Amino acid sequence: MQWIGAALAVAMLFCAVSLLAGETKYDGTYGGAADTEASVLFGPNQYGQLKVVGLSATTDKDGGQVKFYARGGSGKVAVGGAQAAAATHVGLTNTGMGLNTNDTVVIVHATGRTEYRTVSGPNTTTNITLNSGVTYALTTGDYVYEVTQQGFKLVGLAGTGAGTNDVCDLFGAVFITPTDSPLYVVLDGTSNTVVQVTVE
């Protein structure tokens, strides 16, 4: 009987650790023009991948999609120096990242905070211009990751008509990022748009 109790304790500990390892984020509310898009952003696991194990999405847009953005071919580059919050020009270390206008990036701060932005140009290998200023001040311990769309899930069923709420609930290995990659998940809609994502 003792070994059964010990095995049960180990199983409960494993379950508790598994639950602690996951993270869930949610965005969106019903009704209102502000709900034409819902998105969540996760920072990278520098030593492994992020696995989407749960996705719940609702959209009222015909053909509405959940899109997954993860680390692209340009990888990541360190921020070149300290810059104040609201900066739109970000200095980078000279690595030849070569981002172009309309490329998308995630800024990962040394504090763990993350920010998603679009590159607006002009850009060089040591400087990029963002579509809006950063929320948090930048330091040399921060990184800029290029992210590209690497998958999607159709939520809004074609033919159901705008204004009809379509729901998608998925569990298991829904999407897996490359190693050391942030994850940006965005869902489009017309007025009712909600997304919840769980990663481990």
Rosetta silent file (secondary structure, phi, psi, omega in degrees, C-alpha in Angstrom):
SEQUENCE: MQWIGAALAVAMLFCAVSLLAGETKYDGTYGGAADTEASVLFGPNQYGQLKVVGLSATTDKDGGQVKFYARGGSGKVAVGGAQAAAATHVGLTNTGMGLNTNDTVVIVHATGRTEYRTVSGPNTTTNITLNSGVTYALTTGDYVYEVTQQGFKLVGLAGTGAGTNDVCDLFGAVFITPTDSPLYVVLDGTSNTVVQVTVE
SCORE:     score description
SCORE:     0.000 S_00000001
   1 L     0.000  -32.502 -179.357    0.000    0.000    0.000 S_00000001
   2 H   -64.005  -39.739 -178.380    2.875    2.348    0.695 S_00000001
   3 H   -68.638  -28.942  176.075    4.175    2.053   -2.852 S_00000001
   4 H   -67.477  -42.793  177.774    0.693    2.878   -4.186 S_00000001
   5 H   -63.205  -40.658  178.953    0.620    5.991   -2.034 S_00000001
   6 H   -64.954  -42.279  179.719    4.111    6.961   -3.201 S_00000001
   7 H   -64.069  -40.247  178.527    3.160    6.401   -6.851 S_00000001
   8 H   -64.252  -40.799  179.031    0.025    8.499   -6.404 S_00000001
   9 H   -63.388  -41.334  178.491    2.041   11.305   -4.815 S_00000001
  10 H   -64.544  -42.682  179.875    4.515   11.252   -7.720 S_00000001
  11 H   -62.715  -41.860  179.151    1.660   11.318  -10.255 S_00000001
  12 H   -65.908  -38.792  177.460    0.031   14.274   -8.471 S_00000001
  13 H   -63.572  -43.024  178.919    3.352   16.117   -8.379 S_00000001
  14 H   -60.759  -43.621  179.108    3.837   15.471  -12.109 S_00000001
  15 H   -63.119  -41.602  179.949    0.350   16.825  -12.851 S_00000001
  16 H   -63.896  -42.342  178.690    0.994   19.910  -10.721 S_00000001
  17 H   -64.119  -40.966  179.459    4.285   20.586  -12.510 S_00000001
  18 H   -61.445  -41.760  179.599    2.571   20.115  -15.885 S_00000001
  19 H   -66.380  -39.263  179.879   -0.118   22.621  -14.948 S_00000001
  20 H   -68.104  -27.728 -176.904    2.454   25.147  -13.758 S_00000001
  21 H   -73.979  -21.836 -178.431    4.416   24.781  -16.986 S_00000001
  22 L   -83.906  160.878  177.420    1.476   25.944  -19.131 S_00000001
  23 E  -143.408  134.126 -179.661    0.409   29.513  -19.795 S_00000001
  24 E  -120.733  136.758  175.988   -2.942   30.777  -21.080 S_00000001
  25 E  -131.439  150.680 -172.528   -3.717   34.192  -22.582 S_00000001
  26 E  -137.659  144.835  173.723   -7.037   35.665  -23.706 S_00000001
  27 E  -149.901  141.820  173.564   -8.143   38.669  -25.755 S_00000001
  28 L   116.686  148.245  172.861  -11.477   39.962  -26.992 S_00000001
  29 L  -141.349  160.316 -177.808  -14.988   40.789  -25.888 S_00000001
  30 L   -83.362  142.038  171.902  -18.314   40.606  -27.700 S_00000001
  31 L    80.222  119.832  177.751  -19.941   43.612  -29.351 S_00000001
  32 L   123.240  144.226 -175.214  -18.231   46.787  -30.518 S_00000001
  33 H   -62.976  -21.774 -178.089  -16.074   48.003  -33.379 S_00000001
  34 H   -70.798   -9.224 -174.581  -12.918   47.460  -31.311 S_00000001
  35 H   -97.733   28.253  178.719  -13.364   43.713  -31.628 S_00000001
  36 H   -77.016   -8.481  178.624  -12.378   43.403  -35.294 S_00000001
  37 E  -154.006  142.350  174.115   -9.173   41.685  -34.168 S_00000001
  38 E  -132.947  138.647 -176.341   -8.049   39.712  -31.138 S_00000001
  39 E  -149.431  154.335  173.519   -4.449   38.734  -30.440 S_00000001
  40 E  -135.701  153.457 -175.730   -2.128   37.291  -27.811 S_00000001
  41 E  -134.738  129.356  177.662    1.668   37.348  -27.566 S_00000001
  42 E  -116.716  139.955  173.825    4.004   34.916  -25.788 S_00000001
  43 L   -73.560  163.832 -175.823    7.709   35.412  -25.120 S_00000001
  44 L   -76.073  153.918  164.687   10.195   32.794  -26.334 S_00000001
  45 L   -94.575  103.938 -171.736   11.427   29.679  -24.608 S_00000001
  46 L   -65.162  -16.073 -176.714   15.133   30.259  -25.257 S_00000001
  47 L  -113.017    6.090 -178.599   15.968   26.589  -24.731 S_00000001
  48 L  -169.063 -162.949 -176.857   13.089   24.951  -26.553 S_00000001
  49 L  -102.394  160.277  168.735    9.867   25.328  -28.468 S_00000001
  50 L  -100.981  130.410  179.694    6.465   26.709  -27.568 S_00000001
  51 E  -115.258  121.246  173.947    3.648   24.261  -28.202 S_00000001
  52 E   -77.234  115.376 -177.737    0.073   25.479  -28.577 S_00000001
  53 E  -110.620   -5.015  177.001   -1.958   22.814  -26.785 S_00000001
  54 E  -152.182  132.922  178.709   -5.270   24.667  -26.583 S_00000001
  55 E  -140.383  124.889  173.853   -7.020   27.114  -28.898 S_00000001
  56 E  -127.555  121.773 -175.034  -10.490   28.586  -28.500 S_00000001
  57 E  -139.271  141.454  176.399  -11.548   31.160  -31.065 S_00000001
  58 E  -132.856  130.200  176.442  -14.790   32.890  -32.037 S_00000001
  59 E  -142.177  151.220  176.298  -15.266   35.157  -35.051 S_00000001
  60 L  -108.439   19.148 -178.930  -18.227   36.571  -36.939 S_00000001
  61 L  -101.986  129.981  173.250  -16.235   37.068  -40.162 S_00000001
  62 L   -58.212  122.137  179.850  -16.767   34.850  -43.183 S_00000001
  63 L    75.443   16.042  177.937  -13.426   33.098  -43.673 S_00000001
  64 L   -61.309  142.596 -174.553  -11.955   34.541  -40.466 S_00000001
  65 E  -129.343  146.704  163.927   -8.628   32.956  -39.554 S_00000001
  66 E   -91.265  124.631 -179.533   -6.373   32.428  -36.571 S_00000001
  67 E  -113.978  137.555 -179.176   -2.829   33.146  -37.787 S_00000001
  68 E  -107.893  124.904  177.576    0.335   31.974  -36.034 S_00000001
  69 E  -114.153  131.638  179.757    3.507   34.084  -36.255 S_00000001
  70 E  -141.628  176.647 -175.200    6.866   32.705  -35.107 S_00000001
  71 E   -51.184  125.665 -177.674   10.591   33.311  -35.555 S_00000001
  72 E   -95.638 -169.828 -174.135   11.426   33.896  -39.219 S_00000001
  73 E   -64.819  -26.010  179.903   14.509   33.472  -41.355 S_00000001
  74 E   -80.144   -8.278  174.836   16.213   36.637  -40.114 S_00000001
  75 E    68.367 -134.188 -178.516   16.209   35.278  -36.571 S_00000001
  76 E  -135.230  159.337  178.289   16.942   37.711  -33.772 S_00000001
  77 E  -145.364  146.530 -179.020   19.349   40.539  -33.100 S_00000001
  78 E   -76.539  146.581  173.125   20.332   42.406  -29.936 S_00000001
  79 E   -68.089  138.027 -171.749   19.294   45.995  -29.363 S_00000001
  80 L   -78.518  -18.587 -179.104   22.338   48.221  -29.847 S_00000001
  81 L  -176.960  172.027 -178.565   21.878   50.552  -26.892 S_00000001
  82 L   -67.303  137.675  175.988   19.544   52.086  -24.335 S_00000001
  83 E  -143.783  147.051 -175.738   16.558   53.981  -25.716 S_00000001
  84 L   -74.589  159.017  172.611   13.621   55.634  -23.993 S_00000001
  85 L   -57.505  151.126 -178.403   10.050   54.426  -24.102 S_00000001
  86 L    82.072   -0.782  178.072    8.081   55.719  -27.126 S_00000001
  87 L   -65.277  137.832  176.021   11.126   55.387  -29.421 S_00000001
  88 L  -106.936  -16.436  176.936   10.213   54.433  -33.002 S_00000001
  89 E  -104.469  121.411 -176.120   13.802   54.083  -34.256 S_00000001
  90 E  -113.389  119.088  175.849   15.564   51.065  -32.769 S_00000001
  91 E   -79.848  135.242 -177.660   19.335   50.734  -33.018 S_00000001
  92 E  -118.700  159.393  170.506   20.576   47.167  -33.502 S_00000001
  93 L   -68.763  154.268 -173.384   23.940   45.475  -33.289 S_00000001
  94 L   -78.725   92.238  179.844   25.474   45.095  -36.741 S_00000001
  95 L  -122.719    0.525 -179.672   24.364   41.636  -37.826 S_00000001
  96 L    70.583   34.677 -179.018   22.886   42.338  -41.239 S_00000001
  97 L   -60.298  -41.435  171.898   19.322   41.485  -40.206 S_00000001
  98 L    60.630   53.416  178.154   18.038   43.581  -43.119 S_00000001
  99 L   -76.009  150.886 -179.177   14.340   43.952  -42.271 S_00000001
 100 L  -113.306  162.766  176.236   12.010   45.470  -44.839 S_00000001
 101 L   -55.946  136.184 -179.033    8.954   47.704  -44.619 S_00000001
 102 L    79.638   -1.346  169.060    5.871   45.739  -43.461 S_00000001
 103 L   -66.359  154.586 -179.646    7.967   42.980  -41.877 S_00000001
 104 E  -112.778  143.499 -176.509    6.712   42.081  -38.407 S_00000001
 105 E  -136.118  156.346  170.025    8.846   41.882  -35.279 S_00000001
 106 E  -120.644  127.252  175.991    8.554   41.022  -31.608 S_00000001
 107 E   -94.583  122.324  179.748   10.681   42.957  -29.138 S_00000001
 108 E  -110.336  113.128 -178.406   11.621   40.807  -26.161 S_00000001
 109 L   -82.239  153.825  178.344   12.834   42.812  -23.187 S_00000001
 110 L   -60.133  -23.542  178.742   15.303   41.468  -20.648 S_00000001
 111 L   -75.856  -11.281 -176.267   12.502   41.888  -18.085 S_00000001
 112 L   100.193  -11.493  177.251   10.385   39.327  -19.970 S_00000001
 113 L   -68.748  150.915 -179.841    7.977   41.891  -21.420 S_00000001
 114 E  -131.608  150.114  177.891    7.119   41.526  -25.095 S_00000001
 115 E  -141.383  135.985  177.863    5.873   43.913  -27.785 S_00000001
 116 E  -102.817  132.282  179.872    4.627   43.236  -31.333 S_00000001
 117 E  -143.337  163.495  173.378    5.313   45.852  -34.013 S_00000001
 118 E  -109.498  138.686  177.977    5.407   46.340  -37.793 S_00000001
 119 E   -77.995  131.384 -177.431    8.512   47.712  -39.492 S_00000001
 120 L  -113.923  -10.911  178.377    7.722   50.922  -41.362 S_00000001
 121 L    79.011  165.796   -2.359   11.187   51.938  -42.690 S_00000001
 122 L   -72.940  155.930 -174.423   13.639   53.349  -43.512 S_00000001
 123 L  -133.067  147.733  174.055   15.798   50.440  -42.356 S_00000001
 124 E  -132.750 -176.930  177.398   19.461   49.488  -42.351 S_00000001
 125 L   -71.264  -14.390 -178.509   21.391   46.561  -40.888 S_00000001
 126 L  -119.807    7.902 -176.720   21.859   48.585  -37.688 S_00000001
 127 E  -157.171  135.102  172.369   18.557   50.476  -37.432 S_00000001
 128 E  -127.855  153.445  176.793   14.848   49.807  -37.924 S_00000001
 129 E  -112.063  131.852 -176.272   11.834   52.121  -37.829 S_00000001
 130 E  -102.618  157.768 -179.853    8.627   50.890  -36.210 S_00000001
 131 L   -70.078  -21.680  174.890    5.014   51.782  -36.961 S_00000001
 132 L  -152.216  156.485 -176.056    4.576   52.948  -33.352 S_00000001
 133 L   -65.018  151.971  177.894    6.804   53.697  -30.402 S_00000001
 134 L   -69.710  148.355 -179.103    7.837   50.997  -27.966 S_00000001
 135 L   -77.262  -35.796 -175.583    5.910   50.892  -24.707 S_00000001
 136 L  -116.913  148.005  178.717    8.928   50.124  -22.533 S_00000001
 137 L   -59.356  149.503 -178.120   12.445   51.565  -22.566 S_00000001
 138 E  -101.555  148.035  175.472   15.065   49.501  -24.424 S_00000001
 139 L  -133.972  173.171  179.759   18.385   48.209  -23.105 S_00000001
 140 L   -69.545  -10.830  176.962   21.279   46.221  -24.525 S_00000001
 141 L   -88.782    2.158 -179.438   19.782   43.090  -22.958 S_00000001
 142 L   -92.990  157.600  179.619   16.719   43.291  -25.234 S_00000001
 143 E  -131.165  149.422  172.398   16.264   41.459  -28.551 S_00000001
 144 E  -110.351  123.012  177.538   14.320   42.036  -31.755 S_00000001
 145 E  -106.496  132.250  166.677   12.932   38.896  -33.419 S_00000001
 146 E   -76.702  134.986  175.043   11.616   38.834  -36.955 S_00000001
 147 E  -124.961  140.511  179.224    8.329   36.880  -36.991 S_00000001
 148 E  -128.401  155.993  177.916    6.532   35.527  -40.047 S_00000001
 149 E   -68.575  126.778 -176.283    3.206   33.780  -40.505 S_00000001
 150 E  -126.889    9.569  176.658    3.862   30.057  -40.241 S_00000001
 151 E   177.198  164.954  176.116    0.396   28.580  -39.936 S_00000001
 152 E  -156.236  159.933  173.654   -3.306   29.293  -39.742 S_00000001
 153 E  -131.816  128.963  177.518   -6.613   27.755  -38.705 S_00000001
 154 E   -76.003  126.482  178.809   -9.891   28.607  -40.418 S_00000001
 155 L  -112.115  -51.951 -179.674  -12.504   29.687  -37.882 S_00000001
 156 L   -76.071  109.231 -176.709  -15.090   31.694  -39.842 S_00000001
 157 L   -72.190  129.033  179.241  -16.837   29.193  -42.084 S_00000001
 158 L   -62.154  136.716  176.485  -17.397   30.488  -45.622 S_00000001
 159 L    94.354   -9.907  179.586  -21.045   30.917  -46.478 S_00000001
 160 L   -81.107  -16.783  176.211  -22.364   31.357  -42.947 S_00000001
 161 L    91.206  141.211  177.592  -22.547   35.112  -43.482 S_00000001
 162 L   -60.701  139.839 -179.611  -20.993   38.059  -41.700 S_00000001
 163 L    97.567  -11.181  176.360  -22.399   38.467  -38.214 S_00000001
 164 L   -91.761  125.549 -177.954  -22.718   34.737  -37.583 S_00000001
 165 L   -80.214  118.187  173.642  -20.470   33.594  -34.754 S_00000001
 166 E  -104.981  140.298 -175.258  -18.352   30.577  -35.699 S_00000001
 167 E  -121.237  138.794  176.702  -16.422   28.811  -32.946 S_00000001
 168 E  -128.986  122.183  175.690  -13.257   26.710  -33.144 S_00000001
 169 E  -123.407  118.425 -178.732  -11.967   24.707  -30.147 S_00000001
 170 E  -127.718  145.116  178.598   -8.795   22.670  -30.657 S_00000001
 171 E  -138.228  155.235 -176.293   -6.638   20.676  -28.239 S_00000001
 172 E   107.092 -153.216  179.358   -3.378   18.747  -28.623 S_00000001
 173 E   -84.753   80.621 -176.742   -0.413   19.834  -30.744 S_00000001
 174 E   -71.749  -43.598  179.890   -2.202   22.686  -32.516 S_00000001
 175 E  -158.883  143.340  179.181    0.992   24.559  -33.492 S_00000001
 176 E  -129.092  129.961  179.885    4.677   24.328  -32.531 S_00000001
 177 L   -82.413  165.479  165.774    7.200   27.157  -32.863 S_00000001
 178 L   -65.229  168.632  174.898   10.882   26.849  -33.754 S_00000001
 179 L   -63.871  145.346  178.409   13.325   26.841  -30.823 S_00000001
 180 L    52.839   59.138 -178.161   13.866   30.226  -29.136 S_00000001
 181 L  -135.168  134.569  167.705   10.847   31.853  -30.784 S_00000001
 182 L   -71.474  170.434  178.374    8.153   34.208  -29.574 S_00000001
 183 E  -136.424  122.233  176.006    4.592   33.411  -30.613 S_00000001
 184 E  -116.184  123.788 -179.040    2.036   35.942  -31.874 S_00000001
 185 E  -119.503  126.501 -176.910   -1.491   34.643  -32.489 S_00000001
 186 E  -133.884  140.468  179.046   -4.079   36.887  -34.165 S_00000001
 187 E  -124.108  133.190  178.463   -7.706   36.324  -35.173 S_00000001
 188 E  -100.392  154.923 -179.682   -9.664   38.589  -37.513 S_00000001
 189 L  -159.903 -166.952  176.157  -13.368   39.384  -37.347 S_00000001
 190 L  -113.017  -42.920  174.368  -15.917   42.127  -37.929 S_00000001
 191 L  -147.080  -31.448  179.187  -17.227   42.921  -34.432 S_00000001
 192 L  -109.283  104.576 -175.757  -17.233   39.759  -32.308 S_00000001
 193 E  -139.465  120.107 -177.719  -13.718   38.366  -32.057 S_00000001
 194 E  -138.052  135.640  176.034  -12.352   36.325  -29.147 S_00000001
 195 E  -139.036  138.697  173.482   -9.249   34.172  -28.866 S_00000001
 196 E  -132.749  130.566 -175.358   -7.762   32.130  -26.018 S_00000001
 197 E  -129.584  134.627  174.142   -4.463   30.279  -26.397 S_00000001
 198 E  -117.109  129.989  178.494   -2.701   27.878  -24.056 S_00000001
 199 E  -121.527  158.978  171.438    0.980   27.019  -24.569 S_00000001
 200 L  -143.310    0.000    0.000    3.429   24.730  -22.827 S_00000001
